[in-house]
Amino acid sequence: MRFIIDECTGSSVANWLKNQGYEVFSVYDNARGMIDDDIIIKAFIEGWILITNDKDFGEKIYREGYSHQGVILLRLENERTKNKIEVLQKFLSLYSNQISNQFIVITENKVRFSK
């Protein structure tokens, strides 16, 4: 699986995913300041699943009609890196085969899938 990690999600999350064996592109580390339009286009064209904390990507997809290969939106009360990693670890262990082409919203207590 290939993940593009939005700048706001952080390089620690990207590094953790790399250590888990995933292919990762970190916007923070490799393209700091990249605008959301360019991120969603890059993700779609290059086949990345986007992980972000930025709810603007919902607007990009549902209102502006951008295509995607999959988006994971973290809507966490606790935005600390440790919590992001724990939530992603649990999510990936349960749902890794259901991510492609889905818009997924994850909270500490709930996972919501939509096409």
Secondary structure, DSSP 8 states (H G I E B T S, - for coil): -EEEE-TTT-HHHHHHHHHTT-EEEEHHHHSTT--HHHHHHHHHHHT-EEEES-THHHHHHHTT----S-EEEE--S---HHHHHHHHHHHHHHHGGG-TT-EEEE-SS-EEEE-
